[in-house]
């Protein structure tokens, strides 16, 4: 049997190509073979958060796991589970939804930053 190795260590940042302009600190989703764009609301293809603003066609570093500052789409309380919202922001999950992480701090309103522990 051939040897098998990790291409990236678990939880490590991964480089993708932006398939559209992305905003740093926003969730991104897989859009094709090693390509990402800002995540859509309720995306099940979220892979992490963009490390920096990146133009379409350029390489973007995607931060996976850990605790990250993300942008809220509405007020969120600390301890709430969150999921992707439009434009790569996060919102509190609804009943029966799993989400992608746990809010460690609160966001008082839309566009506020909060700390999220990503699953």
C-alpha positions in Angstrom: 0.0 0.0 0.0 1.3 3.5 -0.8 2.1 6.0 1.9 -0.6 8.5 2.8 0.2 11.9 4.3 -1.9 15.0 5.2 -1.7 17.7 2.6 -2.5 20.2 5.5 -2.3 19.4 9.2 -5.8 19.2 10.9 -7.0 22.7 11.8 -4.2 24.4 9.8 -4.8 27.3 7.4 -5.4 26.3 3.8 -4.7 28.3 0.6 -7.6 28.5 -2.0 -8.3 30.6 -5.0 -11.0 33.2 -4.7 -13.8 32.6 -7.2 -15.2 36.1 -6.3 -13.9 39.0 -4.3 -13.8 37.9 -0.6 -13.7 40.0 2.5 -11.2 39.2 5.3 -12.8 38.0 8.5 -15.8 36.6 6.7 -16.8 33.0 6.4 -16.1 31.5 3.0 -17.6 28.4 1.3 -16.2 26.0 -1.3 -17.4 27.0 -4.8 -15.3 24.5 -6.9 -12.0 22.7 -6.9 -9.9 24.5 -4.3 -11.9 27.7 -4.8 -14.0 29.8 -2.3 -16.2 32.8 -2.1 -18.0 34.6 0.8 -20.4 32.1 2.3 -24.1 32.3 1.6 -26.8 32.2 4.2 -27.2 28.7 5.6 -24.3 27.4 3.6 -23.3 23.8 4.3 -20.1 24.3 2.4 -18.4 26.6 4.8 -14.7 25.9 5.2 -13.4 28.7 7.4 -12.8 32.5 7.3 -10.8 34.5 4.8 -7.6 35.9 6.4 -7.6 39.0 4.2 -9.5 40.9 1.5 -8.8 39.1 -1.8 -9.8 39.8 -5.4 -11.3 37.2 -7.6 -8.7 34.9 -9.1 -6.1 35.5 -6.4 -4.9 33.2 -3.7 -6.6 33.5 -0.3 -5.6 32.0 3.0 -8.5 30.4 4.8 -8.3 30.1 8.6 -9.9 26.9 9.8 -11.0 26.1 13.4 -9.9 27.9 16.5 -11.3 31.1 17.8 -11.9 33.9 15.3 -13.3 37.4 15.2 -16.3 37.2 12.8 -19.0 39.7 11.8 -22.5 39.4 13.1 -25.6 39.9 10.8 -27.7 40.7 13.8 -27.4 40.8 17.6 -25.9 37.6 19.0 -25.6 36.6 22.7 -22.5 34.9 24.1 -23.0 31.2 24.3 -25.2 31.0 21.2 -24.5 28.6 18.4 -24.0 30.4 15.1 -24.4 29.5 11.4 -23.5 31.3 8.2 -25.5 34.3 7.2 -25.5 36.3 3.9 -22.1 37.8 2.8 -20.1 35.5 5.1 -21.5 36.9 8.3 -22.9 34.8 11.2 -26.3 34.6 12.8 -27.8 32.6 15.7 -29.0 29.2 14.7 -32.7 28.3 14.8 -34.3 25.4 16.6 -32.9 22.1 15.5 -30.0 23.6 13.5 -26.4 22.6 14.3 -24.4 25.6 13.3 -20.7 26.0 12.7 -19.4 27.4 16.0 -20.1 28.9 19.4 -20.2 32.6 20.2 -17.7 33.3 23.0 -18.5 37.0 23.1 -21.7 39.0 22.2 -22.5 41.2 19.3 -24.9 44.0 20.1 -26.0 44.7 16.6 -25.5 43.8 12.9 -21.9 44.3 11.7 -20.4 44.1 15.2 -17.4 41.7 15.7 -17.7 38.8 18.0 -15.4 35.9 18.9 -16.5 32.5 17.7 -15.0 29.1 18.4 -15.4 27.3 15.1 -16.2 23.6 15.1 
